Amino acid sequence: MAENEQEITESQENFSGDNIYGRHRFTPERAKEHVEGLINDFQEYYSSRGYREEPSVKISSGIDPTVRFIGSHISVFKPYLAQDTVPNPGLYMRQNCLRTRNAGRLLDDEFSPAWGSFFTSIGALSAPDRLDAATAESLSFFENQLGIDRQHILLRINSQDQDLMEAVRRYYPEDQLEVDSRPPQYYQHDIGMEGISGRNFNIALRNPSGEGFSDVGNVIVLESPQKPLGIEIALGTSTILKQLYSLEHVQDCAPVIGLRAPNEAIRRKFEDAITTSTVLYEEGLRPLGNNNRNRILKQYVRALSYFRAKSDMRFAELTQIMTEFEQRQFEPSETTAPIIAEFVQAYERDLLSREDLTEDEQKIKAALESSGVLNG
Amino acid sequence: MAEIRNIIKPRKISAGAHIRVVALSRSMGLLSEQTKSMATERLENLGFKVSFGKNVNESDEFHSSSVAARIQDLHEAFSDQTVDAILTVIGGYNSNQLLQYIDYDLLAKNPKIICGFSDVTAVANAINAKTGMITYIGPHYSSWAMKYGFEYSQENFAKCCMQSAAYDLEPSAEWSDDPWYIDQEKREFIENHGYWVINPGHALGRAVGSHIRCLNVLQGTEYWPSLDDTILLLEEDDEVNPSIFDRQLQSLIQQADFSGVNGILIGRFQKNSKMRPELLEKIIRTKKELQHLPIIANVDFGHTTPLATLPIGGTIEIQASDNESKIRIIEH
């Protein structure tokens, strides 16, 4: 047992009490069920309106050369925009996504990430002449499919975007619009396609405490200088569920149960490193090679050593936690957790055998040597 | 630099699995009836069902068969949903004739263990380079006919192809360089004194290579496996002498991506190659590109027996030191 047991936080916290949505925080064991439930709601809603489902792709598929990993369903939709062939009424999909902005700060003890790297997005792409209809559908999804009272929904919009203003005013009163409260870039989208840009309004849900709102998605007009090419609806499952169920963190939608750490910042980054490593190993990516994707995965895998050292965690415990997480989250035919653990051990042996270490490697090595984990 | 594809891991096999035998180099017509029956019997005794490609016995002036015949057998083995794994009949000289005719998408969609060595090196590395699928350098179908001294080979085939866990590759207790396929009773087993540590150090990487001349035929082609972050596996047969080995090694070093090699494992040399530890060490010492790489030689793969099964595209860790050396097969 770690000496600093009193300081160790557990991910399995109990919560009681209703929030403004009349919902209880769900237990970690039921997180996946809630995520899948929300995705099912989305799929059911858009398919019932004639949208066609687009298959999701691997995060590391490389189908979009403008990104290292798929970070949004827009990567899958891009060919429709490029060829101006968005069908009517549109397409919808679920897509596992990875945004690796945390990667460079995993070893920064002061950094506590607001976002996990992995999440599932749900999105739709509607025909370019359907701005009004797509707006109505997206708002109806929240109100009618998810049963959220309209008073808890706020739309953040730029007054310069007249078409968007007209569309939302048809359905929402002025007091539910937050106009020009953010810098201009907030209402603009760059999807990495030359000659195509986006203008958006954001959908925010009231914070479960009742105070303030947080963004959970947006509706975006994607257009060339000549004409609109499509209307994108982009929603994050974890941001929606965080609001509806009073979650402490978006990562609680895919929690690593049983993980302990000396403080919350390390626990969240430890969780992020386990999740990201598992997701990418599941896809067949390995932290070998100098491709950017492989190098980023290496950052997460190496950070596991740092976090296990900081948490005084032996390999057997780490492997068990990762295995249970993987089985619960992905139900694989063969778990990759033991292989990840083997890589981590190999990296540690490498660190301990070399003297030409980078600053980060020195930090990991120092953490390992000052902990009691090197013998197991 | 060639793209490193995501790993595709073929499903491990167990008793009851259906093994298809295909001839990618020389024909099964080269094997004696006794060799065929002993190999089949040993595989069947392990609970495997053995079947053969339609064209395995076709034989031409080169003791091989047409490209079309070999490709047909390979594609049928991968597309037949009742087949679980594939063994090659024997080595030869021409499996690289197949490379531009292989339907790599078909293979990637139907991943299966494919195992063989020597000339099969070209196909094994090409499949991995084009699909990311792990392939296996290990016993041919014909190898399974060996009456004595096959235990280590079988045990390591099982560790690599029948189990998922990582494992340490231990040196065999003894080895042999007999033409066992000519006389099964006349065998000489030599005590194995263990690995030769040429350079100490630690390395982790993707396994690439094996028969060095067969690997080198891939240079400059789209079938070349990237050397980025790799453990290079190198071995030769008794057609080469130390000077020829040196030339082949030098050719590898001159590849643009050789700087990505993290470590080298060298398979045991045959007696007729006249390679000795001090000669090998001298060859390596003359090449500055190798000075910083951990290198272990006299490992149980290549053309002596027994031979381990090694995963091309899998992950290997080397810890080389004068006191204790370890080769760990992490992912296979």
Interface residues (C-beta under 8 A of the other chain):
Chain A: K58 S60 E283 G284 L285 R286 L288 G289 N290 N291 N294 E334 P338 I339 E342 F343 A346 Y347 R349 D350 S353 R354
Chain B: M1 E3 I4 R5 N6 I7 I8 K9 G132 S164 A165 A166 G201 H202 A203 L204 G205 R206 S226 D228 D229 T230 G260 T315 E317 Q319 R328 I330 E331
